[in-house]
Amino acid sequence: MEGLTDAPMREVQGAIGAFSFGVSEFLRVSSEVLSKKVVRRYVPELAQGGRTRSGLAVQVQLLGGHPERMALSARVAYAEGARAIDINFGCPAPTVNRHDGGATLLRHPSRIREIVAAVREALPADIPVSAKLRLGWDTLGAIDVNAAMAAEGGAAWLTIHGRTRVAGYRPPAYWDPIGRVREQVGIPVVANGDIWTIDDFRRCRDETGCRHFMLGRGALSNPRLVHQAAAELGLASAQSVPDRVDWSENLSRLAGAMDVAYGPQSWKLCVGRLKQWLKLAQKYGDFDGFDRVKLARSVDEVFEAIGGAVGVRA
C-alpha cells in the first residue's frame, strides 16, 4: 500500500509473523527505466536476499504502461536481487491512471498481455512474474478477459481485488467473479478485498474457492487477523494466534525499524506513520484511543497516549 507498507512496515509485519511473503510499494516506471539506486532505495531487502531482517520474503512490484521500459526495469530489479516481480494493474489513484499506469490498463486487455509477456521474457524462467488486477475499470465482467490476457502473457499467478477502478475502495467487494476466474485461468488466483475479520476470510474462501489470499488494510487494522487466517489454512496452529493485540510492542517495532531505515532525524515522519497506523486500526479495527493519539507531537507522546489504550477487544 503506497505510503504505508514501506520497508520499515514490511520489517514489522515480518516480525509479527504468519505472512508467507510481502510485496513492495509500487515502483513507477514512467519515462525512464528504473535505476539501480531507485530500486535499492525502495526495496532495501534486496541487499539481504530479498528478505526483511525478520525473514519475510519481499516481491518487487512495478507499475507502468510501456512494455520495453517495464521489461528493462524488471531486469534491473533482478540484477539487484529480486526473486519475483509483480505488475500493478490495480492502482486506482487518478494521478497514476492519468500517466498510463495501474488500473487504466484494465481498459486495454491486449496491453496487459503485452506488458506481462515483455517482463516475463526479460527474466530467467525461475523468476516468477505475477499481476495484480481489479475486476475492471467500470464493469465487473471485464476481469474475465483481463485475467486471461495476463495468464497468456505468462503470469505465474494473479491477485484480484474485488472492485472496479470506479468503485475505488467503496464497499462492497465482489468475491464471486474472483472464484469464476480461478476456475478459468489455470494458474493460482489470490483473493483480495474487504477481508476485515476471520468471518470475512471464511466467506471469501467459500465464495472464491481460493487457497491464497492477500491481506492489506484488514491485517494492519487487526494484526491478529493474519494469524487467524494462517491457522484456518493449516499454516499455523490455532494456539499460535495471539489473544490480544499488543499495540505498544507493534509500534515500538515500527519506530525502531524507521530509525534504522531513515535515521533519528526522521522523527516527524515516524510520528505521522504511528498515527497513520492507529487511525487505520480505529477506523477499521477495534483499537480505541486514537483521539488521544492524534494530539501527540512526539514519539514519546504517542506511547504515553496509548498507555491506557494498548489493548483491543478480542
C-alpha positions in Angstrom: 0.0 0.0 0.0 1.6 3.2 -1.2 2.7 5.4 1.6 2.2 2.8 4.3 3.8 -0.5 3.6 7.3 0.7 3.1 10.4 -1.2 4.2 10.0 -0.5 7.9 6.4 -1.6 7.9 7.4 -4.7 6.0 10.0 -5.4 8.6 7.4 -5.2 11.3 4.9 -7.4 9.5 7.7 -10.0 9.1 8.4 -9.8 12.9 4.7 -10.1 13.7 4.8 -13.3 11.7 2.3 -15.5 9.7 2.6 -13.8 6.3 4.1 -16.0 3.6 5.5 -13.1 1.6 5.1 -9.3 1.2 5.0 -7.0 -1.8 6.8 -3.7 -2.1 5.1 -0.4 -2.7 4.9 0.0 -6.5 8.0 1.4 -8.3 6.6 3.6 -11.0 8.2 3.1 -14.5 7.4 6.2 -16.5 9.6 8.0 -19.0 12.8 6.2 -17.9 14.0 2.7 -16.9 14.4 2.4 -13.2 17.9 2.9 -11.9 19.7 0.6 -9.5 19.7 3.4 -7.0 15.9 3.7 -7.0 15.4 0.0 -6.7 17.8 -0.2 -3.8 16.2 2.8 -2.1 12.6 1.5 -2.2 13.4 -2.2 -1.8 16.4 -2.4 0.6 15.5 -6.0 1.3 17.2 -7.0 -2.0 20.6 -6.5 -0.2 19.5 -9.2 2.2 18.5 -11.9 -0.3 15.1 -10.3 -0.9 14.0 -10.7 2.7 13.4 -8.4 5.6 15.7 -8.7 8.7 12.8 -10.6 10.3 12.8 -13.1 7.4 9.8 -12.1 5.4 10.3 -12.6 1.6 9.5 -9.4 -0.4 8.4 -9.3 -4.0 9.3 -6.2 -6.1 6.2 -4.5 -7.6 6.4 -2.5 -10.8 3.8 -0.1 -12.3 3.8 1.3 -15.8 2.4 1.0 -19.3 5.4 0.8 -21.6 6.4 -2.8 -22.2 10.0 -2.3 -23.0 10.8 0.0 -20.1 8.9 -2.3 -17.7 10.9 -5.2 -19.0 14.2 -3.4 -18.6 13.2 -2.2 -15.2 12.4 -5.8 -14.2 15.8 -6.8 -15.4 17.4 -4.1 -13.2 15.5 -5.3 -10.2 16.5 -8.9 -10.9 20.2 -7.9 -11.2 19.8 -6.2 -7.7 18.5 -9.4 -6.2 14.7 -9.6 -6.9 13.4 -13.1 -6.8 9.9 -12.3 -8.1 8.3 -9.4 -9.9 4.7 -8.3 -9.6 3.0 -5.9 -12.0 0.4 -3.5 -10.7 -2.7 -3.2 -12.9 -4.9 -2.3 -10.0 -3.9 1.1 -8.5 -7.0 3.4 -8.8 -5.1 6.7 -8.0 -6.1 9.4 -10.5 -2.6 10.7 -10.9 -1.2 7.2 -11.6 -4.1 6.5 -14.1 -3.6 9.7 -16.0 0.1 8.7 -16.5 -0.7 5.3 -18.1 -0.3 3.2 -15.0 -2.2 1.0 -12.7 -5.9 0.4 -13.3 -6.0 2.4 -16.5 -4.6 -0.6 -18.3 -7.8 -2.5 -17.4 -9.4 -0.8 -20.4 -6.8 -2.3 -22.8 -6.6 -6.1 -22.3 -4.1 -6.7 -25.1 -1.7 -4.3 -23.5 -1.9 -6.3 -20.2 -0.8 -9.3 -22.2 1.9 -7.4 -23.9 3.4 -5.9 -20.7 3.3 -9.2 -18.8 4.9 -11.0 -21.8 7.7 -8.4 -22.1 8.6 -8.7 -18.4 8.3 -12.5 -18.5 10.7 -12.7 -21.5 13.2 -10.3 -19.8 13.7 -12.6 -16.8 15.1 -16.1 -16.2 12.5 -18.8 -16.2 12.8 -19.4 -12.5 11.9 -15.8 -11.5 8.1 -15.7 -11.3 6.1 -12.8 -12.7 2.6 -12.1 -11.3 -0.1 -9.5 -11.9 -2.4 -7.5 -9.6 -5.8 -6.7 -11.2 -9.1 -5.2 -10.3 -12.4 -6.6 -11.6 -12.4 -3.9 -14.3 -12.5 -0.2 -14.9 -16.2 0.3 -14.5 -17.7 -3.2 -15.1 -17.3 -6.4 -13.1 -17.2 -8.7 -16.1 -14.0 -7.2 -17.5 -12.0 -9.4 -15.2 -12.5 -12.5 -17.4 -10.7 -11.1 -20.4 -8.1 -9.2 -18.5 -7.2 -12.2 -16.3 -7.0 -14.3 -19.5 -4.6 -11.8 -21.1 -2.4 -11.7 -18.0 -2.3 -15.5 -18.0 -1.5 -15.7 -21.7 1.3 -13.2 -21.1 3.0 -15.7 -18.7 1.8 -14.6 -15.3 2.6 -17.3 -12.7 -0.3 -16.2 -10.5 -2.9 -13.4 -10.3 -4.0 -11.3 -7.4 -7.5 -9.9 -7.9 -9.1 -7.1 -5.9 -12.9 -7.5 -5.8 -13.8 -4.0 -7.0 -13.6 -1.9 -10.2 -11.4 1.1 -10.5 -14.5 3.4 -10.5 -15.6 1.9 -7.2 -12.3 2.7 -5.6 -12.4 1.3 -2.1 -16.2 1.8 -1.5 -17.9 -1.3 -0.2 -18.8 -3.9 -1.1 -16.1 -6.1 -2.6 -17.4 -8.7 -5.0 -15.7 -12.1 -4.5 -17.8 -14.2 -6.8 -16.1 -13.1 -10.0 -12.7 -13.9 -8.4 -13.9 -17.5 -8.0 -15.1 -17.6 -11.6 -11.7 -16.5 -12.8 -10.0 -19.0 -10.6 -11.8 -21.8 -12.4 -10.9 -20.4 -15.8 -7.3 -19.3 -15.9 -5.4 -22.5 -14.9 -3.0 -20.6 -12.6 -3.3 -19.7 -8.9 -5.5 -16.8 -8.0 -5.0 -14.8 -4.9 -8.2 -13.2 -3.5 -8.2 -9.7 -2.1 -10.6 -7.0 -0.8 -12.7 -6.4 2.3 -11.3 -9.2 4.4 -11.6 -7.4 7.7 -12.4 -10.3 10.1 -11.9 -14.1 10.2 -15.6 -14.4 9.3 -14.9 -12.3 6.2 -12.0 -14.6 5.4 -14.1 -17.7 5.6 -16.8 -16.2 3.4 -14.2 -15.1 0.9 -12.7 -18.6 0.9 -16.1 -20.2 0.4 -17.2 -17.9 -2.4 -14.0 -17.9 -4.3 -12.7 -21.4 -3.7 -9.2 -19.8 -3.4 -6.4 -21.1 -1.3 -4.3 -17.9 -1.5 -5.3 -14.5 0.0 -3.7 -11.0 0.1 -4.5 -9.1 3.3 -3.8 -5.4 3.3 -5.8 -2.9 5.4 -7.5 -5.7 7.3 -4.2 -7.1 8.5 -2.9 -3.7 9.6 -6.1 -2.7 11.4 -6.2 -6.0 13.2 -2.7 -7.7 13.4 -4.4 -10.8 14.8 -6.2 -11.4 11.5 -3.2 -12.8 9.6 -2.5 -15.3 12.4 -6.2 -16.4 12.4 -6.2 -16.8 8.6 -2.9 -18.8 8.7 -4.5 -21.1 11.3 -7.6 -21.6 9.1 -5.4 -22.5 6.2 -3.4 -25.0 8.3 -0.2 -23.0 8.0 -0.1 -22.4 11.8 -1.6 -23.8 14.9 -4.7 -22.1 16.3 -2.7 -22.0 19.6 -0.3 -19.6 17.9 -3.0 -16.9 17.4 -2.3 -14.1 20.0 -5.3 -13.4 22.3 -4.8 -9.7 22.0 -3.0 -7.0 20.0 -0.1 -5.5 21.8 0.0 -2.1 20.2 2.8 -0.9 22.3 5.1 -3.7 21.1 4.0 -3.3 17.4 4.6 0.5 17.5 7.9 0.0 19.2 9.0 -2.3 16.4 7.9 0.2 13.7 9.6 3.1 15.5 12.8 1.1 15.7 12.6 0.0 12.1 12.1 3.6 10.9 15.0 4.8 13.0 17.2 2.2 11.3 15.9 3.0 7.8 15.6 6.7 7.9 17.7 7.9 10.9 16.7 9.7 14.1 16.2 12.9 12.2 13.0 11.4 10.7 11.1 11.6 14.0 8.3 13.7 12.4 7.8 11.0 9.7 7.8 8.4 12.5 5.1 10.2 14.5 3.0 10.5 11.4 3.4 6.9 10.5 2.5 5.7 14.0 -0.6 7.9 13.9 -1.5 6.6 10.4 -1.4 3.0 11.6 -3.5 3.7 14.7 -6.0 5.7 12.8 -6.5 2.8 10.4 -6.8 0.4 13.4 -9.6 2.6 15.0 -11.4 3.1 11.7 -11.5 -0.5 10.6 -10.4 -2.5 13.6 -11.1 -2.5 17.3 -8.4 -0.1 18.6 -9.9 2.5 20.9 -7.9 5.6 21.8 -6.9 7.5 18.6 -8.5 10.7 20.0 -5.6 10.8 22.5 -3.0 9.7 20.0 -3.8 12.4 17.3 -2.7 15.1 19.7 0.7 13.6 20.2 3.6 15.7 18.8 6.5 13.3 19.5 7.1 9.5 19.6 7.2 9.6 23.4 3.8 11.3 23.4 2.3 8.7 21.2 3.4 6.0 23.6 2.1 8.0 26.5 -1.2 8.3 24.7 -1.6 4.6 24.2 -0.7 3.8 27.8 -4.4 3.4 28.6 -5.4 2.1 25.3 -3.0 -0.6 24.2 -5.5 -3.4 24.1 -8.2 -4.2 21.6 -11.3 -6.3 22.0 -10.7 -10.0 21.1 
